[in-house]
Amino acid sequence: MDPVLLFFAGLTAFILFRLMSVMGTRSGHEQRHDLDGLQAKAAASQRQADDAEGDQQGDEAAPTPVSTNARVLREADPAFDESEYLDGARAAYEMIVEAFASGDLRSIRAYLSDSVYDAFRGAVVAREEAGQSADLKFIGVDHAAIVDSQVDQDRMRAVTEFTSNQVRVTRDKDGNVVDGDPNRIELVKDRWTFSKKRSSRDPNWILVATGGAA
């Protein structure tokens, strides 16, 4: 072989060897560091974006809409939530009806105004003096809605209409049925008024009036 060609071939091999030595070989560890850095930067950017979106949603969050009949209450108390109120009103209605039927007014005293408590107590006493008892099976509330509302100075009032299914029976001292039918579910409509001080931290509303719905 030509000595000149041998010289250039050797020179080329030497240059390639030096080039490989300078560049080195990647084991994957360097790539991991680069990838970790990119992932950390991406995660940080995503957290910043999520925080910014959360702040924006918090700033733009609007209160839950209320019905026309409850607007006065929302104006008096911007934190008034009609859905939460109705959930509580349903629970209070069932609890009060059952307590009245059993004559256990003590358990509901805190939820009744003085006038309503006195009326309930009078009815319970009259029932007991007549030797009668009330049996009630509460099936459930079909419908509850605010039909009127007022704000008088610092007092908020919500007139609430309930439609429920109940089995109601009145028996004499011998257990005979004097009113109602133990085998019939009655559709009962009531219109109750609950009241609450606007400035009160107590979330409970007080029953201040009762009556049947048309």
Secondary structure, DSSP 8 states (H G I E B T S, - for coil): --HHHHHHHHHHHHHHHHHHHHH----SHHHHHHHHHHHHHHHHHHHHHHHHHHHHHHHH-------GGGHHHHHH-TT--HHHHHHHHHHHHHHHHHHHHHT--GGGGGGB-HHHHHHHHHHHHHHHHTT-EEEEEEEEEEEEEEEEEEEETTEEEEEEEEEEEEEEEEE-TTS-EEEE-TT--EEEEEEEEEEEETT------EEEE--B--
